[in-house]
Amino acid sequence: MTAAASVVVALALALAVPATGQASWIELARTMAAPWPGIQRPDGALPDYLDAVSDAYGGWGETRYGDATMGYALLQTGLRDGDARSTEAGLRAVNYATTRVWELPSVFEQMAVAAAYNLTRGRPELEGSRVQWAAWLQRRRTVRLQYEYHFGNHWLVDAVSVLELRQSGLRAAARGTVPGGGPPTRRRGGVRLISRSARRRAIRLVNVRVPRIVRAGRPFVLSDRPDNPIAYHGLSVGLYARAVRLLGRRAAPAARRVVRQTAQTAALISAPNGDSGYFGRSQGHAWALSGTAYGAELAASLRSGSPRERERAHGVAQRALARLQSEYPVGPAGQLITPALAEDLAAGARGLDVYAGAPDMAGLALMLLNWTLELAPDEQAAGSLPADRRLQATISQEEGRFAVVRRRRTWFAVKMTRSERGLQAPDLRYDAGLALALTRVGGEWRELVPQRPRNGARSPTTAGPMLLGKGRGRFHGDSIRVQPGGQVVVRGEFRRGRGRRPRSATIVHRPLRCGVALTFAARRGTYYRLSAFFSRPPQITPTGASDGSQLVVASASLSSMRLAPGTLASGERARLWRVDIRLHARTARRVGLRFTGVDCA
């Protein structure tokens, strides 16, 4: 054993903790960390198994911030568990991250290096690495905090970085490069100290700006406006909870209220199988689950919460980590960051966004899980989800607004409208309608309507309903509500382009014994197009399609169904088959589709 390795062993043993009631979650963290020391390159870089099958970061051969985030996560795991191998691999990865030069800074990289610096403080045997990290950190600037007119998950990462640096004791190498500082600003008398400004902005974000955004008393998705992809609620809840924990007594009562409120929203979002990232970008990513768990467990630890709130918070954490453990296997090259990759790596990679790298995403997931373990959560504490019983709720805001319903054996989520801006417009993951539906069969939850896939289209598209003919138009929802029987009513219009008046429409999703019926009123002689997605190759008739598990039946004067060429991928499924459906209303009537399970139709 080398001298450096001996130092690492001594450090790891000194910081090891005995197993507690959280043993299975500790074992999950160990499993997630286990492959990386064995595949780490000689220079400390961490390989990305997605390089060969995806276009992550424009096809670059390196992970962007995965060396820093996974390096920090390996340090967390190794130092807690007395695992010298993980600890040494973490040190080498962070060392490598602080020697590279990138044109643009990364908030995640800066946060991870600052957190690693604090994690290893007070250990003179690690002084060589810490001196290098300190020199790197002393030249960092904030990336987003100085722009106070906007908010997104990167602002929270930036704030956590500043709060970590606030505890580090580091000082600037030069004016304008104070740890956590943005570009220099001027006041009377000269240049203002940026470190003070950065700390003020970070604390203001946590204690004032976010509580103003998250209004009290209603479910609020803390995500990226205006589309609010819900995987980012999990990440943002975790990051915000970390910032509140780092502030300690300086966290305002309003900030603690936000932690509790967003944890309760996470409980409402969660499907009975623990899924909480079923629409929008980063669909199905592992870190959404561990971020949700961390935010929920911190909420449960707050004295201001009621016993019912704590029970729900424990429930959402338990269900999220159970899903992380069962649906995200860890292979020789690291954790598979979405369930689709576990089905087929190359096919599943089509469902990933271009920024998705394995060390980056798996590093975030492990980091957030390790933060959860710092809270020593009690796995045996009673916990359940709202979806475990009769449920109806509308959630989120703007173009991300949606409803969740549980009736008898069916749970489903309906998104109010499709996104119409930028890259989101052609992306089916942001589409209106049934985002996900599950049915309970034989004591387990089965997929009834799959998650919408990432389709890679360049022009706006939708799964419908879409009005066809000369006045063709896509449906846009303006309001959504759930009636007492569990019917989700979406009011909106078919927008038909320049020079044509929109045509009003109301779409209803009604729960069945084990299924969902979609209906809307059609004018005489009109045609509509919709799509249904299947997890296996379906058998098709003019009025119905089934893959042996899911069944879709059309209701109209005339209907036709056609299998679209090729397959698509979502975060959940490596292959989805799309069936294009046309409905014709010869007379004015209600038309639509019924989605049921074959074994309970």
C-alpha positions as CSV (number, residue, x, y, z in Angstrom):
1,M,0.0,0.0,0.0
2,T,1.3,3.5,-0.9
3,A,1.8,6.2,1.6
4,A,-1.1,8.2,0.1
5,A,-3.3,5.1,0.3
6,S,-2.4,4.7,3.9
7,V,-3.4,8.2,4.6
8,V,-6.7,7.7,2.9
9,V,-7.3,4.5,4.9
10,A,-6.6,6.3,8.2
11,L,-8.9,9.2,7.2
12,A,-11.7,6.9,6.1
13,L,-11.6,4.8,9.3
14,A,-11.6,7.9,11.4
15,L,-14.8,9.2,9.9
16,A,-16.6,5.9,9.5
17,V,-20.0,5.5,11.3
18,P,-21.7,2.3,12.5
19,A,-24.7,0.9,10.6
20,T,-28.0,2.2,11.9
21,G,-31.7,1.8,11.0
22,Q,-30.9,3.4,7.6
23,A,-28.8,0.4,6.7
24,S,-30.5,-0.4,3.4
25,W,-30.1,3.2,2.1
26,I,-26.5,3.2,3.1
27,E,-26.1,0.0,1.2
28,L,-27.8,1.6,-1.8
29,A,-25.2,4.5,-1.7
30,R,-22.4,1.9,-1.5
31,T,-23.7,0.1,-4.5
32,M,-24.0,3.3,-6.5
33,A,-20.4,4.2,-5.6
34,A,-18.9,0.8,-6.1
35,P,-18.0,0.7,-9.9
36,W,-16.3,4.1,-10.2
37,P,-12.9,3.4,-8.5
38,G,-12.4,0.4,-10.7
39,I,-13.0,2.2,-14.0
40,Q,-11.3,5.5,-13.1
41,R,-8.6,6.5,-15.6
42,P,-5.0,7.0,-14.5
43,D,-5.3,10.8,-14.5
44,G,-8.4,10.7,-12.2
45,A,-11.0,11.3,-15.0
46,L,-14.2,9.2,-14.8
47,P,-15.4,7.6,-18.1
48,D,-18.9,8.0,-19.4
49,Y,-20.6,4.9,-20.7
50,L,-23.0,7.2,-22.7
51,D,-20.2,8.5,-24.9
52,A,-20.6,5.7,-27.4
53,V,-24.4,5.9,-27.7
54,S,-25.5,9.5,-27.1
55,D,-24.7,13.1,-28.2
56,A,-24.1,14.3,-24.7
57,Y,-22.4,17.7,-24.6
58,G,-22.2,17.8,-28.3
59,G,-20.3,14.6,-28.5
60,W,-17.4,15.7,-26.3
61,G,-15.3,12.8,-25.0
62,E,-15.3,14.1,-21.4
63,T,-18.0,14.6,-18.7
64,R,-18.6,18.2,-18.0
65,Y,-19.0,18.3,-14.2
66,G,-19.2,14.6,-13.5
67,D,-15.6,14.4,-12.2
68,A,-16.4,17.0,-9.6
69,T,-19.9,15.8,-8.6
70,M,-19.1,12.1,-8.6
71,G,-15.7,12.8,-6.9
72,Y,-17.5,14.6,-4.1
73,A,-20.1,11.9,-3.8
74,L,-17.4,9.2,-3.6
75,L,-15.7,11.2,-0.9
76,Q,-19.0,11.4,1.0
77,T,-19.5,7.6,0.7
78,G,-15.9,6.6,1.4
79,L,-15.4,8.9,4.4
80,R,-18.7,7.8,6.0
81,D,-18.2,4.1,5.4
82,G,-14.4,3.8,5.9
83,D,-14.0,2.8,2.3
84,A,-10.5,3.8,1.3
85,R,-11.0,2.9,-2.3
86,S,-13.9,5.2,-2.8
87,T,-12.2,7.9,-0.8
88,E,-9.0,7.8,-2.9
89,A,-11.0,7.7,-6.1
90,G,-13.0,10.8,-5.0
91,L,-9.8,12.7,-4.2
92,R,-8.3,11.9,-7.6
93,A,-11.5,12.9,-9.4
94,V,-11.8,16.3,-7.7
95,N,-8.1,16.8,-8.3
96,Y,-8.6,16.2,-12.0
97,A,-11.6,18.5,-12.1
98,T,-9.6,21.3,-10.7
99,T,-6.8,21.0,-13.3
100,R,-9.0,21.2,-16.4
101,V,-9.9,24.5,-18.2
102,W,-13.3,24.9,-19.7
103,E,-14.5,27.9,-21.6
104,L,-17.7,28.3,-19.5
105,P,-18.0,27.7,-15.8
106,S,-20.3,25.1,-14.3
107,V,-22.4,25.8,-11.2
108,F,-22.5,22.1,-10.4
109,E,-18.7,21.8,-10.6
110,Q,-18.1,24.8,-8.4
111,M,-20.7,23.5,-5.8
112,A,-19.1,20.0,-5.7
113,V,-15.5,21.3,-5.3
114,A,-16.6,23.7,-2.5
115,A,-18.5,21.0,-0.7
116,A,-15.5,18.6,-1.1
117,Y,-13.2,21.2,0.4
118,N,-15.4,21.6,3.4
119,L,-16.0,17.9,3.8
120,T,-12.2,17.2,4.1
121,R,-11.4,20.3,6.3
122,G,-9.2,19.8,9.4
123,R,-7.2,16.9,7.8
124,P,-3.6,18.0,7.4
125,E,-2.8,14.7,5.7
126,L,-4.9,15.9,2.7
127,E,-3.3,19.3,2.5
128,G,-1.8,18.7,-1.0
129,S,-5.2,18.2,-2.6
130,R,-6.9,20.9,-0.5
131,V,-4.3,23.5,-1.5
132,Q,-5.0,22.8,-5.1
133,W,-8.8,23.0,-4.6
134,A,-8.5,26.2,-2.6
135,A,-6.5,27.9,-5.4
136,W,-9.1,26.8,-7.9
137,L,-12.0,28.0,-5.7
138,Q,-10.4,31.4,-5.1
139,R,-10.8,32.2,-8.7
140,R,-14.4,31.3,-9.1
141,R,-17.3,33.7,-9.6
142,T,-21.0,33.3,-9.3
143,V,-22.6,32.3,-12.6
144,R,-26.3,33.1,-12.0
145,L,-26.9,34.8,-8.6
146,Q,-26.1,38.3,-9.9
147,Y,-29.0,38.1,-12.2
148,E,-31.9,38.7,-9.8
149,Y,-34.6,39.1,-12.4
150,H,-34.8,35.4,-13.1
151,F,-34.9,32.1,-11.3
152,G,-34.1,28.4,-12.1
153,N,-32.4,25.4,-10.6
154,H,-28.9,26.8,-11.5
155,W,-29.6,29.8,-9.1
156,L,-30.0,27.3,-6.2
157,V,-26.8,25.5,-7.2
158,D,-25.0,28.8,-7.2
159,A,-26.4,29.7,-3.8
160,V,-25.3,26.4,-2.3
161,S,-21.8,27.0,-3.7
162,V,-21.7,30.4,-2.1
163,L,-22.9,29.1,1.3
164,E,-20.3,26.3,1.2
165,L,-17.6,28.9,0.4
166,R,-19.0,31.0,3.3
167,Q,-18.1,28.1,5.6
168,S,-14.7,27.4,4.0
169,G,-12.8,30.4,5.4
170,L,-11.2,31.0,2.0
171,R,-10.2,34.5,0.8
172,A,-9.9,35.9,-2.7
173,A,-6.8,35.6,-4.7
174,A,-7.5,38.9,-6.3
175,R,-10.3,41.6,-6.3
176,G,-13.1,40.6,-8.5
177,T,-12.4,36.8,-8.0
178,V,-13.6,36.5,-4.4
179,P,-15.1,33.1,-3.8
180,G,-18.7,33.2,-4.8
181,G,-18.5,36.7,-6.4
182,G,-19.9,37.8,-9.7
183,P,-18.5,40.5,-11.9
184,P,-17.3,43.6,-9.9
185,T,-19.8,46.2,-9.2
186,R,-19.1,49.9,-8.2
187,R,-20.3,52.1,-5.5
188,R,-19.3,55.5,-4.2
189,G,-15.8,55.1,-2.8
190,G,-14.6,52.3,-5.2
191,V,-15.2,48.7,-5.9
192,R,-17.6,46.8,-3.5
193,L,-16.3,43.5,-2.1
194,I,-18.0,40.8,-4.2
195,S,-17.8,38.1,-1.5
196,R,-20.1,40.2,0.7
197,S,-22.4,40.8,-2.3
198,A,-22.5,37.1,-3.2
199,R,-23.3,36.1,0.4
200,R,-26.1,38.7,0.5
201,R,-27.5,37.5,-2.8
202,A,-27.4,33.8,-1.8
203,I,-29.1,34.5,1.6
204,R,-31.7,36.8,-0.1
205,L,-32.5,34.1,-2.7
206,V,-33.2,31.5,0.1
207,N,-34.9,33.7,2.6
208,V,-36.7,36.2,0.5
209,R,-36.9,35.5,-3.3
210,V,-37.9,31.9,-3.3
211,P,-40.5,32.3,-0.5
212,R,-42.1,35.1,-2.6
213,I,-42.2,32.8,-5.6
214,V,-43.6,29.9,-3.6
215,R,-46.8,31.4,-2.3
216,A,-48.2,29.8,0.9
217,G,-51.2,27.5,0.9
218,R,-51.1,25.8,-2.5
219,P,-49.1,23.0,-4.2
220,F,-46.2,24.7,-6.0
221,V,-43.7,23.1,-8.3
222,L,-40.3,24.6,-7.7
223,S,-38.9,24.2,-11.2
224,D,-37.8,26.1,-14.3
225,R,-40.4,28.5,-15.6
226,P,-42.7,28.6,-17.6
227,D,-42.8,24.9,-18.5
228,N,-41.9,23.5,-15.0
229,P,-40.6,20.0,-15.9
230,I,-41.3,18.0,-12.7
231,A,-38.0,16.2,-12.5
232,Y,-36.6,19.6,-11.6
233,H,-38.9,19.9,-8.7
234,G,-37.1,17.0,-7.1
235,L,-33.7,18.5,-7.8
236,S,-34.8,22.0,-6.7
237,V,-36.4,20.7,-3.5
238,G,-33.1,18.9,-2.7
239,L,-30.9,21.9,-3.5
240,Y,-33.2,24.4,-1.6
241,A,-33.2,22.1,1.4
242,R,-29.4,22.0,1.3
243,A,-29.2,25.8,1.3
244,V,-31.6,26.0,4.3
245,R,-29.5,23.4,6.2
246,L,-26.3,25.3,5.4
247,L,-27.9,28.5,6.7
248,G,-28.9,26.9,9.9
249,R,-30.3,29.4,12.3
250,R,-30.0,32.2,9.7
251,A,-32.7,30.4,7.6
252,A,-35.9,32.5,7.8
253,P,-39.2,30.9,9.0
254,A,-40.4,31.5,5.4
255,A,-37.6,29.4,4.1
256,R,-38.5,26.5,6.4
257,R,-42.1,26.9,5.3
258,V,-41.0,26.5,1.7
259,V,-39.1,23.3,2.5
260,R,-42.3,21.8,4.1
261,Q,-44.6,23.1,1.3
262,T,-42.5,21.8,-1.6
263,A,-42.1,18.5,0.2
264,Q,-45.9,18.2,0.4
265,T,-46.1,19.1,-3.3
266,A,-43.6,16.3,-4.0
267,A,-45.9,13.9,-2.2
268,L,-48.8,15.0,-4.4
269,I,-46.8,14.7,-7.6
270,S,-45.6,11.2,-6.8
271,A,-47.2,8.3,-8.5
272,P,-48.0,5.2,-6.4
273,N,-44.8,3.5,-7.8
274,G,-42.7,6.5,-6.6
275,D,-42.2,8.1,-10.0
276,S,-42.0,11.9,-9.7
277,G,-40.4,12.9,-13.0
278,Y,-42.8,11.7,-15.7
279,F,-43.0,14.7,-17.9
280,G,-40.7,17.4,-19.3
281,R,-36.9,17.3,-19.8
282,S,-34.7,15.1,-17.7
283,Q,-37.7,12.8,-17.6
284,G,-37.1,9.8,-15.2
285,H,-33.6,10.9,-14.1
286,A,-32.3,9.2,-10.9
287,W,-31.4,12.5,-9.2
288,A,-35.0,13.6,-9.1
289,L,-35.7,10.7,-6.7
290,S,-32.8,11.3,-4.3
291,G,-33.4,15.1,-4.4
292,T,-37.0,14.5,-3.5
293,A,-36.0,12.2,-0.7
294,Y,-33.5,14.7,0.8
295,G,-36.0,17.6,0.7
296,A,-38.7,15.4,2.2
297,E,-36.5,14.1,5.0
298,L,-35.3,17.6,5.9
299,A,-39.0,18.7,6.0
300,A,-39.7,15.8,8.3
301,S,-37.0,16.9,10.7
302,L,-38.4,20.4,11.1
303,R,-40.2,21.0,14.4
304,S,-42.8,23.3,12.7
305,G,-44.3,20.4,10.7
306,S,-47.4,18.5,11.9
307,P,-47.4,14.7,12.5
308,R,-49.3,14.2,9.3
309,E,-46.8,16.3,7.3
310,R,-43.9,14.3,8.7
311,E,-45.7,11.0,7.9
312,R,-46.2,12.2,4.3
313,A,-42.6,13.4,4.1
314,H,-41.3,10.0,5.2
315,G,-43.6,8.3,2.7
316,V,-42.4,10.3,-0.3
317,A,-38.7,9.7,0.7
318,Q,-39.3,5.9,1.2
319,R,-41.2,5.5,-2.1
320,A,-38.6,7.6,-4.0
321,L,-35.6,5.6,-2.7
322,A,-37.4,2.3,-3.2
323,R,-37.9,3.2,-6.8
324,L,-34.2,4.3,-7.1
325,Q,-33.2,1.0,-5.7
326,S,-35.4,-1.2,-7.9
327,E,-35.5,0.6,-11.3
328,Y,-32.0,2.1,-11.7
329,P,-29.6,-0.9,-11.7
330,V,-25.9,-0.3,-11.2
331,G,-23.6,-2.0,-13.7
332,P,-19.8,-2.3,-14.1
333,A,-19.7,1.1,-15.8
334,G,-21.9,2.9,-13.2
335,Q,-25.5,3.4,-12.4
336,L,-28.0,3.5,-15.3
337,I,-29.5,7.0,-14.9
338,T,-32.9,6.2,-16.3
339,P,-35.0,3.0,-16.4
340,A,-35.0,3.0,-20.2
341,L,-31.2,2.5,-20.2
342,A,-31.6,-0.7,-18.2
343,E,-33.9,-2.0,-21.0
344,D,-31.5,-1.2,-23.8
345,L,-28.6,1.2,-23.6
346,A,-28.4,2.4,-27.2
347,A,-32.2,2.6,-27.7
348,G,-32.8,4.1,-24.2
349,A,-30.2,6.9,-24.9
350,R,-32.6,8.4,-27.5
351,G,-34.7,9.5,-24.6
352,L,-31.9,11.5,-23.0
353,D,-31.3,15.2,-23.4
354,V,-28.0,16.3,-24.9
355,Y,-26.6,17.4,-21.5
356,A,-27.0,13.9,-19.9
357,G,-23.7,12.3,-19.0
358,A,-23.4,9.3,-16.7
359,P,-20.9,10.6,-14.2
360,D,-22.7,13.9,-14.0
361,M,-26.2,12.5,-13.5
362,A,-25.2,9.5,-11.3
363,G,-22.9,11.8,-9.3
364,L,-25.8,14.2,-8.5
365,A,-28.0,11.2,-7.6
366,L,-25.4,9.8,-5.2
367,M,-24.6,13.3,-3.7
368,L,-28.2,13.9,-2.9
369,L,-28.6,10.4,-1.4
370,N,-25.6,11.0,0.8
371,W,-27.0,14.3,2.0
372,T,-30.2,12.4,2.9
373,L,-28.1,9.9,4.9
374,E,-26.6,12.8,6.9
375,L,-30.0,13.4,8.4
376,A,-30.0,9.8,9.7
377,P,-33.6,9.1,8.5
378,D,-35.6,6.4,10.1
379,E,-36.6,3.9,7.4
380,Q,-39.0,2.3,9.8
381,A,-41.1,5.5,10.4
382,A,-44.6,5.2,9.1
383,G,-45.0,6.7,5.7
384,S,-47.5,6.8,2.8
385,L,-48.4,8.8,-0.3
386,P,-51.5,10.7,-1.2
387,A,-51.7,8.4,-4.2
388,D,-52.2,5.4,-1.9
389,R,-55.8,6.4,-1.4
390,R,-58.6,8.4,-3.0
391,L,-57.0,11.5,-4.5
392,Q,-57.7,14.5,-6.7
393,A,-55.5,17.6,-7.0
394,T,-54.4,20.3,-9.4
395,I,-50.7,21.1,-9.2
396,S,-48.1,23.6,-10.6
397,Q,-48.5,26.7,-12.6
398,E,-48.2,28.3,-16.0
399,E,-47.6,25.8,-18.8
400,G,-46.6,23.0,-16.4
401,R,-50.1,22.9,-14.7
402,F,-51.5,19.4,-14.3
403,A,-53.9,17.3,-12.3
404,V,-53.5,13.9,-10.5
405,V,-56.4,11.5,-9.7
406,R,-56.7,8.2,-7.9
407,R,-59.9,6.3,-8.1
408,R,-60.2,2.6,-7.2
409,R,-57.5,0.8,-9.1
410,T,-56.5,3.7,-11.4
411,W,-54.1,6.6,-10.9
412,F,-53.4,9.1,-13.7
413,A,-51.9,12.5,-14.4
414,V,-53.2,15.0,-17.0
415,K,-51.2,18.0,-18.2
416,M,-53.3,21.1,-19.0
417,T,-51.5,22.2,-22.2
418,R,-48.6,21.7,-24.4
419,S,-45.5,24.0,-24.3
420,E,-45.2,26.3,-27.2
421,R,-41.7,27.9,-26.7
422,G,-38.4,27.1,-28.2
423,L,-37.1,23.5,-27.9
424,Q,-40.1,22.5,-25.9
425,A,-42.7,23.0,-28.7
426,P,-41.7,19.9,-30.7
427,D,-41.0,17.7,-27.6
428,L,-43.8,15.2,-26.8
429,R,-42.6,15.1,-23.2
430,Y,-44.1,18.6,-22.8
431,D,-47.4,17.7,-24.5
432,A,-50.9,18.1,-23.2
433,G,-53.1,15.2,-22.1
434,L,-52.3,11.9,-20.3
435,A,-48.7,12.2,-19.0
436,L,-48.9,8.8,-17.2
437,A,-51.6,6.4,-16.0
438,L,-51.2,3.3,-13.8
439,T,-53.5,0.6,-12.8
440,R,-53.3,-1.8,-9.8
441,V,-53.4,-5.5,-10.8
442,G,-52.7,-8.3,-8.4
443,G,-51.2,-6.1,-5.7
444,E,-48.8,-4.2,-8.0
445,W,-49.0,-1.1,-10.1
446,R,-48.8,-1.6,-13.9
447,E,-48.4,0.9,-16.7
448,L,-51.6,1.8,-18.4
449,V,-50.5,4.8,-20.4
450,P,-46.7,5.2,-20.8
451,Q,-44.8,8.3,-20.3
452,R,-44.6,10.5,-23.4
453,P,-41.4,10.0,-25.4
454,R,-38.7,12.4,-26.4
455,N,-39.3,12.4,-30.2
456,G,-36.5,14.6,-31.5
457,A,-38.8,16.5,-33.9
458,R,-37.8,20.0,-35.2
459,S,-41.3,21.3,-35.8
460,P,-44.2,21.5,-33.3
461,T,-46.0,18.2,-32.8
462,T,-48.6,16.8,-30.4
463,A,-50.3,13.5,-29.5
464,G,-53.6,15.4,-29.8
465,P,-56.3,15.8,-30.0
466,M,-55.5,17.9,-33.2
467,L,-58.2,19.3,-35.4
468,L,-57.7,18.3,-39.0
469,G,-58.9,19.8,-42.3
470,K,-58.6,23.4,-43.7
471,G,-58.9,24.9,-40.2
472,R,-56.4,22.5,-38.6
473,G,-55.2,23.4,-35.2
474,R,-53.5,22.1,-32.1
475,F,-55.3,22.0,-28.7
476,H,-54.1,24.6,-26.1
477,G,-55.5,24.3,-22.6
478,D,-56.4,27.4,-20.6
479,S,-57.8,26.0,-17.4
480,I,-57.9,22.6,-15.6
481,R,-60.0,21.4,-12.7
482,V,-61.0,18.1,-11.1
483,Q,-64.7,17.5,-10.4
484,P,-65.8,15.6,-7.3
485,G,-66.1,12.2,-9.2
486,G,-62.5,12.5,-10.4
487,Q,-63.2,13.8,-13.8
488,V,-60.4,16.1,-15.1
489,V,-61.9,18.9,-17.1
490,V,-59.6,21.0,-19.4
491,R,-61.0,24.0,-21.1
492,G,-59.2,25.6,-24.0
493,E,-59.2,25.9,-27.8
494,F,-57.9,24.6,-31.0
495,R,-55.5,27.3,-32.3
496,R,-55.7,27.4,-36.0
497,G,-53.0,29.8,-37.2
498,R,-53.0,33.3,-38.6
499,G,-56.3,34.7,-39.8
500,R,-58.5,32.0,-38.3
501,R,-60.4,32.3,-35.1
502,P,-59.6,29.6,-32.5
503,R,-62.3,27.0,-31.9
504,S,-63.2,26.4,-28.2
505,A,-63.1,22.9,-26.8
506,T,-63.4,21.1,-23.5
507,I,-61.6,17.8,-23.0
508,V,-62.6,15.4,-20.2
509,H,-60.5,12.6,-18.7
510,R,-62.8,10.3,-16.7
511,P,-61.5,7.5,-14.4
512,L,-62.8,4.0,-15.2
513,R,-62.7,0.9,-13.0
514,C,-59.2,0.3,-14.2
515,G,-58.6,2.8,-17.0
516,V,-59.2,6.3,-18.3
517,A,-61.7,7.6,-20.9
518,L,-60.8,10.7,-22.9
519,T,-63.8,12.5,-24.5
520,F,-64.6,15.8,-26.1
521,A,-67.5,17.3,-28.1
522,A,-67.0,17.2,-31.9
523,R,-68.8,19.3,-34.6
524,R,-70.5,17.4,-37.4
525,G,-68.2,16.4,-40.2
526,T,-65.0,17.2,-38.3
527,Y,-61.9,15.0,-38.2
528,Y,-59.4,14.7,-35.4
529,R,-56.0,13.1,-34.9
530,L,-54.7,11.6,-31.7
531,S,-51.8,9.2,-30.8
532,A,-51.4,6.4,-28.4
533,F,-48.2,4.8,-27.2
534,F,-47.4,1.2,-26.4
535,S,-44.6,-0.5,-24.7
536,R,-44.7,-3.6,-27.0
537,P,-45.6,-3.9,-30.8
538,P,-49.4,-3.5,-30.9
539,Q,-52.0,-5.4,-32.9
540,I,-54.3,-2.9,-34.7
541,T,-57.9,-2.8,-35.9
542,P,-59.8,0.2,-37.2
543,T,-61.3,0.7,-33.8
544,G,-58.7,-0.5,-31.3
545,A,-55.1,-1.4,-30.6
546,S,-53.5,-3.7,-28.0
547,D,-50.1,-4.9,-27.1
548,G,-51.4,-7.7,-24.8
549,S,-51.2,-5.5,-21.8
550,Q,-52.6,-2.1,-22.8
551,L,-55.8,-1.6,-24.8
552,V,-56.9,1.5,-26.6
553,V,-60.4,1.7,-28.1
554,A,-61.8,4.5,-30.2
555,S,-65.2,6.1,-29.9
556,A,-66.4,7.9,-33.0
557,S,-68.6,7.6,-36.1
558,L,-65.6,6.4,-38.0
559,S,-62.1,5.7,-36.8
560,S,-58.8,4.4,-38.2
561,M,-55.5,3.4,-36.6
562,R,-52.1,3.2,-38.2
563,L,-48.7,2.1,-36.7
564,A,-46.1,4.9,-37.1
565,P,-42.7,3.8,-38.5
566,G,-39.9,3.2,-36.0
567,T,-39.9,3.5,-32.2
568,L,-39.3,6.3,-29.8
569,A,-37.8,6.4,-26.3
570,S,-38.8,8.0,-23.0
571,G,-37.0,8.0,-19.6
572,E,-39.0,4.9,-18.7
573,R,-39.0,2.9,-21.9
574,A,-36.3,2.3,-24.4
575,R,-38.9,1.6,-27.1
576,L,-42.4,3.0,-27.5
577,W,-44.6,2.3,-30.5
578,R,-46.8,5.1,-31.7
579,V,-50.2,4.5,-33.1
580,D,-51.8,7.4,-35.0
581,I,-55.5,7.5,-34.7
582,R,-58.1,9.4,-36.8
583,L,-61.6,10.1,-35.5
584,H,-64.5,11.3,-37.7
585,A,-67.7,12.7,-36.4
586,R,-70.3,12.3,-39.1
587,T,-72.8,14.0,-36.7
588,A,-72.3,16.2,-33.7
589,R,-71.4,14.0,-30.8
590,R,-68.7,13.2,-28.2
591,V,-65.7,11.3,-29.5
592,G,-62.6,10.0,-27.8
593,L,-60.5,7.1,-26.6
594,R,-60.7,4.6,-23.8
595,F,-57.4,3.4,-22.2
596,T,-57.7,0.2,-20.2
597,G,-55.7,-2.8,-19.2
598,V,-56.3,-6.0,-21.1
599,D,-56.7,-8.1,-18.0
600,C,-59.2,-5.7,-16.4
601,A,-61.1,-4.3,-19.4
